């Protein structure tokens, strides 16, 4: 779960940020891939740590 969510969110955020900051210029794909790799390296360990905590919080909030 964490891997797939990380890939989806990191891709969307990296695409958005590269598009906003540099636009559709030459080298867009290279900047996107570089940014995605760095974002993924940070996001995957973060999501692995946060998912169990988030699950516990959701269970507390939604339990009857």
KOLMAR-80624 format. One record per atom (N, C-alpha, C, O): residue in one letter; z, x, y. Coordinates in steps of 0.001 Angstrom, whole numbers, padded with zeros to 6 digits, always signed. Layout:
BEGIN
aZXY;...
// end
This chain:
BEGIN
x+000000+000828-001200;x+000000+000000+000000;x+000000+000872+001264;x-000797+000653+002177;x+000896+001854+001305;x+001000+002704+002487;x-000296+003471+002731;x-000716+003631+003877;x-000926+003942+001672;x-002167+004710+001822;x-003265+003858+002437;x-003928+004292+003379;x-003466+002656+001922;x-004544+001805+002415;x-004289+001307+003842;x-005214+001226+004650;x-003052+000982+004139;x-002723+000573+005504;x-002909+001736+006476;x-003387+001544+007594;x-002532+002932+006051;x-002691+004104+006906;x-004159+004376+007185;x-004531+004656+008324;x-004990+004297+006168;x-006427+004529+006360;x-007008+003500+007331;x-007745+003858+008249;x-006680+002237+007131;x-007230+001183+007989;x-006759+001317+009432;x-007572+001286+010355;x-005463+001464+009630;x-004927+001543+010986;x-005348+002829+011686;x-005706+002806+012864;x-005308+003939+010977;x-005701+005205+011588;x-007172+005193+011992;x-007535+005719+013045;x-008015+004594+011157;x-009440+004510+011488;x-009674+003668+012737;x-010418+004068+013633;x-009040+002510+012792;x-009220+001625+013948;x-008695+002263+015225;x-009350+002203+016265;x-007526+002869+015153;x-006933+003463+016353;x-007709+004695+016803;x-007929+004884+017999;x-008122+005530+015863;x-008880+006722+016234;x-010219+006338+016850;x-010625+006905+017864;x-010907+005374+016239;x-012184+004920+016787;x-012008+004398+018209;x-012788+004730+019102;x-010985+003584+018411;x-010739+003015+019733;x-010425+004101+020754;x-011002+004112+021841;x-009527+005004+020422;x-009111+006034+021379;x-010241+007008+021698;x-010406+007390+022856;x-011017+007415+020707;x-012139+008320+020978;x-013188+007599+021817;x-013766+008196+022725;x-013439+006331+021530;x-014415+005563+022314;x-013972+005430+023770;x-014779+005587+024686;x-012706+005144+023978;x-012190+004947+025335;x-012152+006264+026112;x-012536+006308+027280;x-011691+007328+025468;x-011500+008579+026205;x-012783+009360+026433;x-012945+009986+027480;x-013703+009334+025465;x-014908+010152+025625;x-016197+009350+025642;x-017227+009849+026095;x-016160+008132+025163;x-017356+007302+025136;x-018313+007710+024027;x-018027+008590+023215;x-019444+007050+024021;x-020462+007282+022995;x-021385+008423+023427;x-022553+008202+023745;x-020862+009610+023435;x-021653+010780+023813;x-021970+011593+022569;x-021517+011273+021470;x-022751+012644+022754;x-023034+013504+021608;x-021733+014133+021127;x-020861+014470+021928;x-021614+014286+019840;x-020408+014829+019258;x-019339+013798+018974;x-018223+014150+018594;x-019671+012504+019155;x-018687+011441+018919;x-018158+011488+017493;x-016950+011408+017272;x-019056+011617+016533;x-018640+011610+015134;x-017705+012772+014818;x-016719+012601+014102;x-018008+013941+015346;x-017141+015102+015110;x-015758+014896+015711;x-014750+015218+015082;x-015708+014357+016933;x-014411+014086+017564;x-013639+013018+016800;x-012421+013106+016645;x-014365+012009+016326;x-013725+010943+015556;x-013111+011506+014272;x-011950+011231+013968;x-013873+012280+013530;x-013373+012827+012265;x-012188+013756+012504;x-011199+013694+011775;x-012276+014616+013515;x-011172+015525+013832;x-009918+014744+014203;x-008831+015047+013712;x-010059+013745+015061;x-008927+012911+015456;x-008368+012121+014290;x-007154+011959+014165;x-009261+011626+013428;x-008813+010854+012276;x-007997+011718+011322;x-006969+011274+010812;x-008441+012936+011078;x-007712+013829+010177;x-006312+014140+010702;x-005340+014133+009947;x-006221+014411+011985;x-004905+014687+012570;x-004035+013431+012523;x-002863+013503+012155;x-004595+012300+012889;x-003849+011049+012844;x-003389+010704+011437;x-002266+010237+011249;x-004241+010929+010453;x-003889+010634+009069;x-002765+011546+008583;x-001867+011107+007865;x-002822+012812+008979;x-001777+013756+008574;x-000410+013359+009131;x+000618+013661+008524;x-000392+012695+010267;x+000866+012234+010850;x+001228+010839+010317;x+002391+010572+010015;x+000247+009971+010206;x+000507+008571+009868;x+000920+008362+008418;x+001766+007510+008147;x+000353+009108+007481;x+000691+008861+006076;x+002158+009155+005775;x+002839+008296+005213;x+002671+010334+006128;x+004105+010543+005867;x+004996+009555+006622;x+006031+009124+006111;x+004589+009203+007832;x+005365+008234+008606;x+005400+006884+007902;x+006459+006268+007787;x+004247+006426+007432;x+004217+005122+006771;x+004970+005142+005448;x+005583+004142+005075;x+004936+006262+004735;x+005689+006357+003489;x+007185+006235+003773;x+007922+005643+002984;x+007626+006787+004881;x+009040+006688+005253;x+009398+005313+005813;x+010490+004810+005550;x+008512+004706+006569;x+008820+003472+007278;x+008668+002229+006404;x+009424+001274+006582;x+007719+002204+005468;x+007485+001006+004664;x+008735+000502+003948;x+009017-000694+004025;x+009499+001346+003257;x+010710+000817+002605;x+011721+000248+003605;x+012361-000767+003330;x+011863+000887+004741;x+012782+000375+005759;x+012291-000960+006318;x+013076-001887+006520;x+010995-001046+006564;x+010429-002290+007078;x+010569-003409+006055;x+010856-004548+006423;x+010372-003103+004783;x+010508-004107+003728;x+011940-004642+003683;x+012148-005849+003556;x+012919-003756+003786;x+014320-004190+003788;x+014615-005075+004992;x+015301-006089+004866;x+014101-004697+006152;x+014322-005486+007358;x+013687-006867+007229;x+014304-007873+007580;x+012471-006913+006733;x+011796-008201+006552;x+012550-009064+005557;x+012699-010267+005768;x+013021-008469+004486;x+013792-009236+003503;x+015078-009807+004113;x+015461-010937+003807;x+015729-009046+004954;x+016955-009543+005609;x+016646-010674+006570;x+017377-011663+006635;x+015560-010528+007317;x+015205-011526+008317;x+014727-012824+007656;x+015013-013917+008145;x+014006-012699+006555;x+013411-013890+005942;x+014223-014471+004808;x+013885-015552+004325;x+015285-013806+004351;x+016074-014355+003241;x+016897-015554+003711;x+017294-015645+004873;x+017131-016439+002801;x+017883-017647+003165;x+019335-017495+002824;x+020123-018411+003058;
// end
